[in-house]
Amino acid sequence: MVRVEFLGPIQKEVLELDIINLNELADILQDDKDMKEWLDISAVAVNDTLVSNRDFALKDGDKVAILPPVCGG
Amino acid sequence: MLYLYDGSLDVASILKDWYDIEAKSNYGAYVTFVGTVRSEDDIDGLSFDIYEPILQKWFDTWREKANSKGAIIKMAHSRGDVMLHKSSYISAVFSPKRRVALELIDEFVEDFKASAPIWKYDLKDKKRIYAKDRSTAMEHSGLLA
């Protein structure tokens, strides 16, 4: 299973999903009305490294984080 | 070094500690940036969430960049609530000569605003309101849209 966490202001519980790449995650989250306002503006990290490719392969035990816009300081 | 604190930062103490630690390291320049919560839009203060694993990786990249120029970077940031006129963010560069420190602090603070995984909320009327309009989408955002 792949663990998906939603960070900062995204009010959503952790998901445990049986998926093999980020394309599959995209399909699931695009159908999720809670994510409608966030997907366009959020970055994605796999095992705490930001990724830029939706074909990125996922394996059992991976941790995906969804990161909305940031503002430190 | 990266230092995270619950609540507001004790500016005088942190700046003194950093100065004392490096006092005999033979750096000619110590440039600091201190961020303070300002009174605006009737807020009572700000509040912060931090995702530490990615913040630490981001900071490590900057630490290596500074080291390659003979400099070091330090940063402190608050978690949770920080009320008006208190500090939530301090960064500093030590370098042998001034130019490296002045340029690095500028680049570092700008990248911090765009890339550090920290989320800011306004504290107003006992509510915690995400500062969405003032936030910046990170690199490669929209990947799943």
Backbone of each chain as ProteinMPNN parsed JSONL, in Angstrom:
{"seq_chain_A": "MVRVEFLGPIQKEVLELDIINLNELADILQDDKDMKEWLDISAVAVNDTLVSNRDFALKDGDKVAILPPVCGG", "coords_chain_A": {"N_chain_A": [[0.834, -1.197, 0.0], [0.338, 2.298, -0.609], [0.986, 5.248, 1.149], [-0.764, 8.231, 1.49], [-0.397, 11.555, 2.28], [-1.827, 14.66, 3.329], [-0.837, 17.895, 3.438], [-0.359, 20.818, 5.618], [-2.847, 23.259, 5.14], [-4.746, 21.59, 3.932], [-7.533, 19.91, 4.631], [-7.763, 16.865, 5.165], [-7.998, 13.394, 5.647], [-5.406, 10.881, 6.005], [-4.706, 8.729, 3.224], [-4.686, 5.291, 2.327], [-3.528, 3.584, -0.312], [-3.787, 1.288, -3.072], [-1.788, 1.569, -5.439], [0.214, 2.083, -8.432], [1.579, 4.109, -9.661], [1.95, 7.743, -10.068], [0.075, 8.657, -11.855], [-2.153, 7.069, -11.409], [-2.832, 7.916, -8.87], [-3.481, 10.56, -9.455], [-5.824, 10.186, -10.983], [-7.553, 9.229, -9.001], [-7.637, 11.365, -7.149], [-8.592, 13.439, -8.7], [-11.232, 12.85, -8.882], [-12.157, 13.449, -6.441], [-14.009, 15.5, -4.492], [-13.154, 17.087, -2.381], [-10.619, 17.774, -3.073], [-10.681, 19.487, -5.158], [-10.115, 22.284, -5.128], [-7.433, 22.246, -4.626], [-5.677, 20.666, -6.267], [-4.609, 21.906, -8.615], [-2.766, 23.666, -7.577], [-0.98, 22.41, -5.956], [2.052, 20.768, -4.941], [3.938, 17.669, -5.26], [5.395, 15.161, -3.3], [7.452, 12.285, -3.109], [8.362, 9.995, -0.767], [9.538, 12.112, 0.627], [10.873, 13.624, -1.299], [10.584, 16.053, -3.791], [8.686, 15.611, -6.769], [8.534, 15.598, -10.415], [7.284, 14.289, -12.42], [4.565, 12.572, -13.709], [4.521, 9.907, -14.317], [5.961, 8.679, -12.447], [7.022, 5.9, -10.677], [5.453, 3.952, -8.121], [5.895, 2.098, -5.103], [5.129, -0.597, -2.805], [4.741, 0.616, 0.462], [5.702, 3.155, -0.002], [5.668, 6.719, 0.622], [3.564, 9.329, -0.055], [3.344, 12.84, -0.322], [1.176, 15.627, -0.354], [1.55, 18.92, -1.194], [0.404, 22.035, -0.517], [0.331, 25.609, -1.541], [3.013, 27.586, -0.176], [4.199, 29.636, 2.605], [6.455, 30.792, 4.367], [8.06, 32.415, 7.199]], "CA_chain_A": [[0.0, 0.0, 0.0], [1.014, 3.6, -0.631], [0.369, 6.158, 2.112], [-0.858, 9.584, 0.922], [-0.664, 12.538, 3.339], [-2.207, 15.984, 2.849], [-0.134, 18.749, 4.395], [-0.779, 22.195, 5.85], [-4.268, 23.594, 5.29], [-5.676, 20.642, 3.295], [-8.199, 19.163, 5.711], [-8.121, 15.557, 4.617], [-7.358, 12.278, 6.344], [-4.446, 10.066, 5.253], [-5.254, 7.636, 2.418], [-3.82, 4.125, 2.056], [-4.016, 3.207, -1.633], [-3.078, 0.26, -3.823], [-1.529, 2.224, -6.726], [1.587, 1.793, -8.879], [2.262, 5.333, -10.105], [1.232, 8.976, -9.72], [-1.087, 8.792, -12.738], [-3.3, 6.445, -10.739], [-3.218, 8.812, -7.774], [-4.146, 11.712, -10.077], [-7.194, 9.78, -11.335], [-8.353, 9.129, -7.769], [-7.831, 12.677, -6.504], [-9.407, 14.299, -9.578], [-12.648, 12.522, -8.632], [-12.41, 13.738, -5.022], [-14.438, 16.913, -4.464], [-12.362, 17.803, -1.372], [-9.322, 18.164, -3.641], [-10.906, 20.327, -6.338], [-9.45, 23.589, -5.024], [-6.017, 22.088, -4.283], [-4.801, 19.927, -7.185], [-3.913, 22.823, -9.532], [-1.77, 24.514, -6.906], [-0.189, 21.626, -5.0], [3.206, 19.974, -5.374], [3.883, 16.272, -4.817], [6.672, 14.555, -2.902], [7.453, 10.849, -2.818], [9.403, 9.74, 0.24], [10.095, 13.416, 1.005], [11.562, 14.302, -2.404], [9.616, 16.583, -4.751], [8.776, 14.948, -8.074], [8.053, 16.434, -11.521], [6.843, 13.408, -13.498], [3.403, 11.798, -13.27], [4.758, 8.475, -14.527], [6.803, 8.232, -11.333], [6.533, 4.606, -10.177], [5.292, 3.827, -6.664], [5.956, 0.714, -4.633], [4.545, -0.827, -1.486], [5.461, 1.286, 1.551], [6.061, 4.541, -0.329], [4.886, 7.787, 1.261], [3.336, 10.481, -0.935], [2.837, 14.031, 0.376], [0.591, 16.665, -1.203], [1.981, 20.169, -0.547], [-0.229, 23.247, -1.057], [1.227, 26.773, -1.571], [3.746, 27.818, 1.087], [4.508, 31.019, 2.975], [7.174, 30.84, 5.639], [8.594, 33.713, 7.627]], "C_chain_A": [[0.874, 1.255, 0.0], [0.242, 4.545, 0.289], [0.383, 7.576, 1.523], [-1.264, 10.561, 2.035], [-0.925, 13.906, 2.723], [-1.709, 17.005, 3.872], [-0.773, 20.13, 4.536], [-2.284, 22.33, 5.93], [-5.235, 22.611, 4.64], [-6.257, 19.741, 4.381], [-8.661, 17.817, 5.182], [-7.316, 14.474, 5.327], [-6.377, 11.558, 5.415], [-5.191, 8.987, 4.466], [-4.219, 6.524, 2.315], [-4.329, 3.518, 0.758], [-3.148, 2.123, -2.268], [-2.87, 0.797, -5.234], [-0.065, 2.008, -7.112], [2.299, 3.015, -9.469], [1.396, 6.551, -9.796], [0.053, 9.23, -10.651], [-2.332, 8.203, -12.066], [-3.782, 7.311, -9.574], [-3.967, 10.025, -8.328], [-5.599, 11.373, -10.411], [-8.093, 9.751, -10.103], [-8.648, 10.523, -7.194], [-8.657, 13.623, -7.378], [-10.9, 14.037, -9.387], [-13.077, 12.863, -7.208], [-12.777, 15.217, -4.869], [-13.672, 17.733, -3.415], [-11.067, 18.367, -1.961], [-9.445, 19.147, -4.796], [-10.106, 21.635, -6.282], [-7.935, 23.463, -4.851], [-5.136, 21.515, -5.388], [-3.991, 20.838, -8.105], [-2.704, 23.489, -8.886], [-0.87, 23.737, -5.95], [0.942, 20.863, -5.669], [3.106, 18.581, -4.749], [5.289, 15.806, -4.448], [6.459, 13.062, -2.692], [8.647, 10.571, -1.908], [10.239, 10.993, 0.505], [11.008, 14.053, -0.038], [10.513, 14.766, -3.405], [9.796, 15.902, -6.095], [8.106, 15.815, -9.142], [7.414, 15.609, -12.631], [5.709, 12.503, -13.005], [3.547, 10.306, -13.5], [5.582, 7.871, -13.391], [6.214, 6.966, -10.704], [6.483, 4.599, -8.651], [5.35, 2.35, -6.289], [5.382, 0.63, -3.224], [5.399, -0.15, -0.404], [5.872, 2.715, 1.249], [5.122, 5.521, 0.376], [4.789, 8.973, 0.289], [2.808, 11.629, -0.082], [2.324, 15.029, -0.647], [0.819, 17.996, -0.498], [1.319, 21.377, -1.197], [0.732, 24.442, -0.985], [1.752, 27.157, -0.181], [3.966, 29.312, 1.344], [5.171, 31.034, 4.344], [7.521, 32.269, 6.018], [7.609, 34.574, 8.36]], "O_chain_A": [[1.985, 1.267, 0.531], [-0.984, 4.636, 0.222], [1.435, 8.061, 1.104], [-2.321, 10.419, 2.649], [-0.316, 14.267, 1.716], [-2.114, 16.976, 5.034], [-1.591, 20.554, 3.72], [-2.936, 21.613, 6.688], [-6.446, 22.779, 4.779], [-5.554, 18.92, 4.969], [-9.819, 17.655, 4.798], [-6.119, 14.622, 5.572], [-6.506, 11.62, 4.193], [-6.163, 8.406, 4.948], [-3.02, 6.787, 2.228], [-5.441, 2.991, 0.719], [-1.941, 2.053, -2.034], [-3.67, 0.522, -6.128], [0.788, 1.781, -6.255], [3.497, 2.956, -9.744], [0.265, 6.423, -9.328], [-0.877, 9.945, -10.28], [-3.421, 8.771, -12.146], [-4.982, 7.424, -9.324], [-4.96, 10.467, -7.751], [-6.5, 12.172, -10.156], [-9.243, 10.188, -10.149], [-9.779, 10.813, -6.804], [-9.343, 14.505, -6.862], [-11.731, 14.892, -9.691], [-14.213, 12.601, -6.813], [-11.938, 16.088, -5.095], [-13.556, 18.951, -3.554], [-10.491, 19.313, -1.424], [-8.439, 19.591, -5.35], [-9.497, 22.04, -7.272], [-7.224, 24.465, -4.92], [-3.951, 21.844, -5.448], [-2.814, 20.575, -8.351], [-1.738, 23.834, -9.566], [-0.084, 24.334, -5.214], [0.817, 20.38, -6.795], [2.309, 18.343, -3.842], [6.246, 16.028, -5.19], [5.431, 12.63, -2.17], [9.79, 10.876, -2.246], [11.465, 10.94, 0.595], [11.821, 14.918, 0.289], [9.658, 13.987, -3.824], [10.922, 15.641, -6.519], [7.244, 16.642, -8.846], [7.04, 16.153, -13.67], [5.86, 11.771, -12.028], [2.783, 9.516, -12.944], [5.861, 6.672, -13.393], [5.066, 6.956, -10.259], [7.349, 5.162, -7.981], [4.919, 1.478, -7.043], [5.178, 1.64, -2.549], [6.617, -0.322, -0.362], [6.342, 3.423, 2.14], [3.969, 5.212, 0.68], [5.801, 9.537, -0.128], [1.942, 11.433, 0.771], [2.955, 15.253, -1.68], [0.365, 18.203, 0.628], [1.649, 21.71, -2.335], [1.825, 24.318, -0.434], [1.05, 27.067, 0.826], [3.924, 30.132, 0.427], [4.513, 31.265, 5.359], [7.301, 33.205, 5.25], [7.944, 35.686, 8.768]]}, "seq_chain_B": "MLYLYDGSLDVASILKDWYDIEAKSNYGAYVTFVGTVRSEDDIDGLSFDIYEPILQKWFDTWREKANSKGAIIKMAHSRGDVMLHKSSYISAVFSPKRRVALELIDEFVEDFKASAPIWKYDLKDKKRIYAKDRSTAMEHSGLLA", "coords_chain_B": {"N_chain_B": [[22.963, 25.325, 10.477], [19.677, 24.237, 11.37], [17.036, 25.422, 13.233], [14.135, 24.786, 15.049], [11.363, 26.135, 16.765], [8.801, 26.057, 19.268], [6.285, 28.407, 19.18], [6.993, 32.005, 19.55], [10.168, 33.521, 18.584], [13.12, 34.054, 20.527], [14.746, 36.675, 19.911], [17.074, 38.204, 20.63], [18.514, 36.385, 22.184], [18.937, 34.216, 20.4], [20.407, 35.406, 18.298], [22.649, 36.193, 19.718], [23.589, 33.715, 20.659], [24.312, 32.469, 18.226], [26.256, 34.237, 17.353], [28.142, 33.919, 19.403], [28.819, 31.21, 19.082], [30.19, 31.226, 16.661], [32.195, 33.019, 17.089], [34.958, 32.702, 17.125], [35.549, 31.605, 14.704], [36.703, 32.78, 12.588], [35.258, 34.238, 10.695], [34.604, 37.09, 8.741], [32.278, 38.421, 8.34], [28.922, 38.733, 9.504], [25.783, 38.404, 8.712], [22.425, 39.172, 9.238], [18.924, 38.282, 9.075], [15.868, 39.242, 10.301], [12.604, 38.32, 10.802], [9.542, 39.827, 11.578], [6.305, 39.75, 13.06], [3.849, 41.741, 11.755], [1.384, 44.285, 12.505], [-1.516, 44.142, 10.786], [-4.485, 44.215, 8.799], [-6.143, 43.693, 10.97], [-5.246, 41.419, 12.359], [-4.429, 39.127, 15.048], [-2.152, 37.801, 15.271], [0.164, 35.406, 13.82], [0.214, 32.003, 12.596], [1.915, 28.869, 12.274], [2.432, 25.941, 10.291], [4.725, 23.287, 9.845], [6.49, 21.156, 7.633], [8.718, 18.993, 8.457], [10.607, 16.997, 7.351], [11.026, 17.62, 4.565], [11.688, 20.287, 4.754], [14.127, 20.098, 6.087], [15.701, 18.798, 4.137], [15.66, 20.703, 2.086], [16.96, 22.782, 3.413], [19.462, 21.588, 3.83], [20.483, 21.501, 1.245], [20.95, 24.208, 0.796], [22.818, 24.635, 2.79], [24.986, 23.202, 1.825], [25.48, 24.646, -0.502], [26.247, 27.098, 0.593], [28.529, 26.282, 1.992], [30.197, 25.68, -0.146], [31.009, 28.151, -0.865], [32.555, 28.929, 1.154], [31.109, 29.758, 3.306], [28.649, 29.797, 6.031], [25.257, 28.898, 6.838], [22.567, 29.731, 8.97], [19.398, 29.069, 10.437], [16.331, 29.9, 12.016], [13.014, 29.044, 12.952], [9.556, 29.515, 13.776], [7.099, 27.258, 15.149], [3.566, 26.843, 15.267], [1.701, 29.331, 17.133], [2.409, 32.844, 16.775], [2.5, 35.937, 18.136], [1.542, 39.445, 17.544], [4.225, 41.639, 16.67], [6.212, 40.016, 17.513], [8.929, 37.752, 16.747], [9.094, 35.386, 14.067], [10.884, 34.254, 12.407], [14.278, 33.822, 11.708], [17.245, 34.282, 9.919], [20.676, 33.715, 9.024], [23.9, 34.486, 7.684], [27.24, 33.57, 7.812], [30.376, 34.608, 6.674], [33.686, 34.657, 5.172], [34.252, 37.136, 3.887], [32.39, 40.213, 3.258], [30.752, 40.343, 0.881], [29.928, 37.817, -0.085], [28.258, 36.972, 2.028], [26.245, 38.966, 2.042], [25.073, 38.622, -0.49], [24.269, 35.934, -0.397], [22.384, 35.86, 1.726], [20.289, 37.269, 0.661], [19.519, 35.707, -1.613], [18.899, 33.344, -0.272], [16.773, 33.976, 1.508], [14.799, 34.73, -0.312], [14.407, 32.312, -1.743], [13.592, 30.75, 0.347], [11.029, 31.803, 0.871], [9.667, 30.875, -1.355], [10.008, 28.121, -1.456], [10.288, 26.701, 0.982], [8.716, 24.253, 2.983], [6.393, 25.423, 4.604], [3.485, 26.533, 6.193], [1.321, 29.295, 6.471], [-0.898, 30.954, 8.674], [-3.431, 33.341, 9.397], [-4.214, 34.706, 12.558], [-7.217, 35.494, 13.79], [-10.014, 36.878, 15.308], [-10.183, 34.653, 17.008], [-9.907, 32.583, 15.231], [-8.147, 30.41, 12.894], [-6.809, 31.165, 9.985], [-5.989, 30.159, 6.804], [-3.389, 31.645, 4.936], [-3.855, 31.988, 2.083], [-3.815, 33.721, -0.165], [-1.386, 34.973, 0.077], [0.45, 33.057, -0.291], [2.794, 30.869, -2.013], [2.817, 28.754, -4.8], [4.602, 25.706, -4.885], [7.519, 24.525, -6.716], [6.802, 22.607, -9.645], [4.109, 22.341, -9.061], [0.664, 21.358, -9.451], [0.937, 18.958, -10.689], [-0.724, 16.737, -10.418], [-3.102, 17.571, -11.417]], "CA_chain_B": [[22.052, 24.593, 11.343], [18.255, 24.59, 11.309], [16.463, 25.361, 14.579], [12.687, 25.025, 15.077], [10.892, 26.437, 18.124], [7.361, 26.232, 19.473], [5.991, 29.794, 19.535], [7.848, 33.076, 19.022], [11.62, 33.385, 18.743], [13.823, 35.003, 21.397], [15.685, 37.186, 18.908], [18.363, 38.595, 21.219], [19.205, 35.179, 22.636], [19.365, 33.421, 19.245], [21.491, 36.106, 17.591], [23.844, 36.142, 20.582], [24.109, 32.335, 20.646], [24.97, 32.227, 16.938], [27.488, 35.036, 17.36], [29.116, 33.299, 20.324], [29.281, 29.93, 18.517], [31.119, 31.465, 15.545], [33.044, 34.175, 17.403], [36.378, 32.439, 16.841], [35.624, 30.804, 13.475], [37.436, 33.599, 11.613], [34.403, 34.858, 9.69], [34.661, 38.55, 8.826], [30.939, 39.003, 8.18], [27.755, 38.047, 10.089], [24.623, 39.158, 8.213], [21.212, 38.541, 9.767], [17.585, 38.728, 8.672], [14.889, 38.933, 11.343], [11.228, 38.571, 10.369], [8.671, 40.168, 12.709], [4.875, 39.777, 12.718], [3.339, 43.119, 11.738], [-0.045, 44.507, 12.68], [-2.216, 44.516, 9.549], [-5.763, 43.511, 8.582], [-6.761, 43.335, 12.261], [-4.851, 40.102, 12.873], [-3.855, 39.072, 16.397], [-0.845, 37.164, 15.12], [0.25, 34.407, 12.754], [0.466, 30.653, 13.079], [2.674, 28.159, 11.243], [2.661, 24.496, 10.221], [5.994, 22.982, 9.161], [6.754, 19.75, 7.315], [10.147, 19.014, 8.755], [11.533, 16.222, 6.506], [11.394, 18.322, 3.329], [12.384, 21.512, 5.16], [15.524, 19.759, 6.39], [16.388, 18.535, 2.862], [15.831, 21.997, 1.415], [17.992, 23.532, 4.125], [20.754, 20.925, 3.601], [20.968, 21.941, -0.07], [21.506, 25.555, 0.981], [24.019, 24.533, 3.628], [26.078, 22.784, 0.935], [25.785, 25.775, -1.388], [27.014, 28.072, 1.392], [29.856, 25.712, 2.273], [31.031, 25.76, -1.353], [31.509, 29.534, -0.945], [33.293, 29.203, 2.386], [30.189, 30.41, 4.254], [27.669, 28.926, 6.685], [23.91, 29.462, 6.982], [21.772, 29.271, 10.113], [18.007, 29.511, 10.321], [15.395, 29.533, 13.083], [11.625, 29.341, 12.585], [8.539, 29.147, 14.772], [5.939, 26.392, 14.918], [2.431, 27.294, 16.068], [1.271, 30.73, 17.14], [3.341, 33.94, 17.056], [1.634, 37.108, 18.233], [2.036, 40.68, 16.917], [5.49, 42.276, 17.057], [7.194, 38.994, 17.883], [9.615, 37.206, 15.571], [8.831, 33.994, 13.691], [11.895, 33.775, 11.446], [15.606, 34.449, 11.694], [18.287, 33.56, 9.193], [21.966, 34.405, 9.096], [25.036, 33.926, 6.956], [28.604, 33.95, 8.205], [31.32, 34.336, 5.584], [34.972, 35.33, 5.397], [34.144, 38.542, 3.465], [30.988, 40.655, 3.312], [29.96, 40.237, -0.347], [29.293, 36.492, -0.126], [27.175, 36.93, 3.019], [25.151, 39.848, 1.613], [24.384, 38.013, -1.637], [23.641, 34.666, 0.006], [21.195, 36.061, 2.564], [19.241, 37.708, -0.255], [19.059, 34.525, -2.366], [18.364, 32.347, 0.659], [15.464, 34.401, 2.018], [13.843, 34.672, -1.427], [14.075, 30.909, -2.016], [12.83, 30.299, 1.519], [9.616, 32.178, 0.714], [9.054, 30.132, -2.461], [10.279, 26.671, -1.462], [10.295, 26.019, 2.284], [7.374, 23.71, 3.248], [5.83, 26.042, 5.808], [2.179, 27.119, 5.872], [1.038, 30.429, 7.349], [-2.312, 31.226, 8.966], [-3.744, 34.532, 10.186], [-5.012, 34.514, 13.77], [-8.17, 36.601, 13.743], [-11.293, 36.518, 15.949], [-10.007, 33.294, 17.558], [-9.866, 31.595, 14.15], [-6.852, 30.217, 12.236], [-7.234, 31.266, 8.586], [-4.864, 29.947, 5.88], [-3.043, 32.857, 4.176], [-3.738, 31.453, 0.722], [-3.478, 34.775, -1.133], [0.008, 35.391, 0.241], [1.284, 31.866, -0.408], [3.376, 30.608, -3.332], [2.818, 27.345, -5.199], [5.963, 25.192, -4.999], [7.926, 24.05, -8.035], [6.092, 21.427, -10.179], [2.725, 22.249, -8.579], [-0.315, 21.036, -10.493], [1.322, 17.698, -11.324], [-1.822, 15.762, -10.386], [-4.349, 18.206, -11.878]], "C_chain_B": [[20.633, 25.137, 11.213], [17.656, 24.38, 12.701], [14.969, 25.677, 14.497], [12.235, 25.159, 16.526], [9.363, 26.454, 18.153], [7.114, 27.666, 19.925], [7.057, 30.752, 19.039], [9.323, 32.853, 19.354], [12.157, 34.449, 19.705], [14.998, 35.555, 20.59], [17.058, 37.46, 19.521], [19.184, 37.366, 21.605], [19.75, 34.369, 21.459], [20.529, 34.094, 18.525], [22.784, 36.072, 18.406], [24.461, 34.742, 20.57], [24.882, 32.074, 19.355], [26.293, 32.999, 16.872], [28.562, 34.371, 18.216], [29.69, 32.01, 19.735], [30.369, 30.169, 17.468], [32.149, 32.542, 15.843], [34.505, 33.952, 17.029], [36.562, 31.586, 15.586], [36.291, 31.561, 12.327], [36.571, 34.067, 10.439], [34.447, 36.377, 9.867], [33.285, 39.189, 8.792], [29.884, 38.109, 8.82], [26.548, 38.889, 9.701], [23.367, 38.426, 8.65], [19.96, 39.106, 9.094], [16.622, 38.289, 9.771], [13.506, 39.306, 10.834], [10.321, 38.748, 11.578], [7.228, 40.241, 12.24], [4.357, 41.206, 12.856], [1.842, 43.157, 11.976], [-0.644, 44.961, 11.349], [-3.481, 43.675, 9.438], [-6.38, 42.981, 9.88], [-6.398, 41.931, 12.752], [-4.321, 40.232, 14.305], [-2.449, 38.477, 16.369], [-0.877, 36.223, 13.94], [0.473, 33.038, 13.383], [1.077, 29.848, 11.934], [2.612, 26.648, 11.427], [3.958, 24.285, 9.448], [6.032, 21.496, 8.842], [8.272, 19.558, 7.364], [11.024, 18.197, 7.808], [11.974, 16.97, 5.244], [12.083, 19.649, 3.657], [13.863, 21.212, 5.417], [16.31, 19.489, 5.11], [16.677, 19.829, 2.113], [16.971, 22.78, 2.084], [19.376, 22.926, 3.872], [21.352, 21.329, 2.252], [21.604, 23.323, 0.03], [22.788, 25.527, 1.819], [25.219, 24.137, 2.765], [26.481, 23.92, -0.009], [26.622, 26.822, -0.651], [28.423, 27.563, 1.641], [30.778, 25.835, 1.069], [31.599, 27.163, -1.552], [32.275, 29.913, 0.319], [32.438, 29.825, 3.47], [29.351, 29.365, 4.989], [26.352, 29.683, 6.844], [23.283, 28.889, 8.236], [20.356, 29.818, 9.938], [17.214, 29.027, 11.526], [13.988, 29.901, 12.626], [10.687, 28.842, 13.669], [7.583, 28.105, 14.231], [4.804, 26.93, 15.775], [2.28, 28.798, 16.053], [2.406, 31.705, 17.503], [2.528, 35.232, 17.022], [2.325, 38.349, 17.65], [3.351, 41.14, 17.544], [6.509, 41.309, 17.644], [7.816, 38.45, 16.597], [9.268, 35.737, 15.354], [9.959, 33.403, 12.854], [13.192, 34.559, 11.585], [16.498, 33.616, 10.784], [19.558, 34.394, 9.233], [22.982, 33.694, 8.235], [26.313, 34.474, 7.575], [29.508, 33.653, 7.014], [32.623, 35.088, 5.848], [34.906, 36.814, 5.042], [32.684, 38.908, 3.241], [30.169, 40.289, 2.077], [29.22, 38.897, -0.426], [28.096, 36.453, 0.825], [25.981, 37.776, 2.565], [24.371, 39.23, 0.459], [23.645, 36.746, -1.233], [22.376, 34.891, 0.826], [20.014, 36.482, 1.686], [18.656, 36.502, -1.01], [18.348, 33.534, -1.45], [16.959, 32.733, 1.12], [14.414, 34.353, 0.909], [13.439, 33.227, -1.72], [13.278, 30.308, -0.861], [11.344, 30.588, 1.326], [8.922, 31.307, -0.335], [9.093, 28.616, -2.274], [10.188, 25.978, -0.118], [8.876, 25.532, 2.612], [6.824, 24.159, 4.603], [4.526, 26.72, 5.393], [1.802, 28.132, 6.938], [-0.475, 30.643, 7.47], [-2.41, 32.552, 9.719], [-4.537, 34.115, 11.415], [-5.918, 35.735, 13.898], [-9.486, 36.128, 14.354], [-11.288, 35.066, 16.431], [-10.082, 32.204, 16.493], [-8.459, 31.548, 13.547], [-7.142, 30.103, 10.748], [-6.011, 31.18, 7.667], [-4.641, 31.185, 5.012], [-2.818, 32.485, 2.711], [-3.266, 32.509, -0.274], [-2.008, 35.192, -1.062], [0.975, 34.22, 0.05], [1.71, 31.635, -1.856], [3.332, 29.107, -3.624], [4.26, 26.888, -5.405], [6.241, 24.736, -6.429], [7.18, 22.756, -8.392], [4.679, 21.272, -9.607], [1.783, 22.01, -9.748], [-0.039, 19.713, -11.183], [0.153, 16.711, -11.411], [-3.135, 16.334, -10.929], [-4.746, 17.684, -13.259]], "O_chain_B": [[20.419, 26.326, 10.978], [17.759, 23.295, 13.273], [14.577, 26.705, 13.946], [12.662, 24.402, 17.398], [8.719, 26.825, 17.172], [7.666, 28.102, 20.936], [7.91, 30.392, 18.228], [9.672, 32.107, 20.268], [11.706, 35.594, 19.696], [16.091, 34.988, 20.583], [18.079, 37.007, 19.002], [20.393, 37.317, 21.381], [20.884, 33.89, 21.503], [21.517, 33.443, 18.183], [23.875, 35.938, 17.852], [25.68, 34.588, 20.482], [25.981, 31.521, 19.388], [27.307, 32.485, 16.4], [29.724, 34.269, 17.821], [30.884, 31.739, 19.863], [31.344, 29.421, 17.39], [32.9, 32.942, 14.953], [35.209, 34.893, 16.66], [37.589, 30.928, 15.417], [36.423, 31.033, 11.223], [37.071, 34.269, 9.332], [34.342, 36.888, 10.982], [33.124, 40.351, 9.165], [29.937, 36.885, 8.699], [26.308, 39.95, 10.278], [23.247, 37.215, 8.464], [19.942, 40.24, 8.617], [16.567, 37.111, 10.126], [13.256, 40.457, 10.477], [10.326, 37.924, 12.493], [6.952, 40.737, 11.148], [4.418, 41.801, 13.931], [1.125, 42.199, 11.69], [-0.316, 46.036, 10.848], [-3.531, 42.549, 9.934], [-7.053, 41.95, 9.883], [-7.173, 41.32, 13.488], [-3.835, 41.286, 14.715], [-1.67, 38.628, 17.309], [-1.822, 36.231, 13.151], [0.867, 32.927, 14.544], [0.795, 30.111, 10.765], [2.721, 26.133, 12.54], [4.251, 25.02, 8.505], [5.656, 20.668, 9.671], [8.996, 19.916, 6.435], [12.115, 18.659, 7.473], [13.154, 16.957, 4.893], [12.964, 20.087, 2.918], [14.74, 21.978, 5.016], [17.465, 19.902, 5.0], [17.769, 20.034, 1.582], [17.825, 23.358, 1.412], [20.353, 23.658, 3.717], [22.566, 21.482, 2.123], [22.651, 23.585, -0.563], [23.718, 26.298, 1.582], [26.321, 24.657, 2.938], [27.664, 24.128, -0.279], [27.581, 27.364, -1.201], [29.393, 28.31, 1.52], [31.979, 26.062, 1.216], [32.551, 27.351, -2.31], [32.602, 31.081, 0.527], [32.962, 30.36, 4.447], [29.344, 28.192, 4.617], [26.32, 30.908, 6.966], [23.442, 27.706, 8.536], [20.152, 30.888, 9.365], [17.392, 27.904, 11.997], [13.786, 30.937, 11.993], [10.98, 27.881, 14.381], [7.289, 28.059, 13.036], [5.036, 27.418, 16.881], [2.673, 29.466, 15.097], [3.227, 31.446, 18.383], [1.939, 35.576, 15.997], [3.508, 38.322, 17.311], [3.56, 41.048, 18.754], [7.53, 41.717, 18.197], [7.295, 38.662, 15.502], [9.16, 34.954, 16.298], [9.993, 32.196, 12.615], [13.2, 35.79, 11.58], [16.505, 32.387, 10.868], [19.524, 35.606, 9.445], [22.944, 32.474, 8.07], [26.444, 35.672, 7.826], [29.422, 32.582, 6.413], [32.662, 36.029, 6.64], [35.423, 37.656, 5.775], [31.839, 38.033, 3.055], [28.993, 39.953, 2.211], [28.043, 38.846, -0.785], [27.034, 35.951, 0.458], [24.834, 37.346, 2.691], [23.142, 39.304, 0.43], [22.521, 36.511, -1.678], [21.39, 34.178, 0.637], [18.875, 36.093, 1.943], [17.44, 36.309, -1.034], [17.322, 32.961, -1.815], [16.055, 31.896, 1.12], [13.269, 33.977, 1.157], [12.259, 32.945, -1.924], [12.403, 29.467, -1.066], [10.5, 29.729, 1.583], [7.728, 31.03, -0.22], [8.29, 27.901, -2.874], [10.023, 24.759, -0.079], [7.928, 26.313, 2.528], [6.792, 23.411, 5.58], [4.47, 27.398, 4.367], [1.938, 27.882, 8.136], [-1.218, 30.527, 6.495], [-1.576, 32.851, 10.573], [-5.428, 33.271, 11.327], [-5.451, 36.858, 14.09], [-10.014, 35.089, 13.959], [-12.275, 34.347, 16.276], [-10.298, 31.035, 16.813], [-7.684, 32.497, 13.665], [-7.655, 29.083, 10.286], [-5.111, 32.017, 7.739], [-5.584, 31.713, 4.422], [-1.722, 32.652, 2.176], [-2.421, 32.231, -1.125], [-1.457, 35.705, -2.036], [2.185, 34.381, 0.214], [1.084, 32.131, -2.793], [3.756, 28.293, -2.803], [5.053, 27.595, -6.027], [5.327, 24.582, -7.239], [6.958, 21.909, -7.527], [4.111, 20.182, -9.664], [2.059, 22.403, -10.882], [-0.707, 19.375, -12.16], [0.055, 15.943, -12.368], [-4.164, 15.657, -10.904], [-5.766, 18.102, -13.807]]}, "name": "protein", "num_of_chains": 2, "seq": "MVRVEFLGPIQKEVLELDIINLNELADILQDDKDMKEWLDISAVAVNDTLVSNRDFALKDGDKVAILPPVCGGMLYLYDGSLDVASILKDWYDIEAKSNYGAYVTFVGTVRSEDDIDGLSFDIYEPILQKWFDTWREKANSKGAIIKMAHSRGDVMLHKSSYISAVFSPKRRVALELIDEFVEDFKASAPIWKYDLKDKKRIYAKDRSTAMEHSGLLA"}
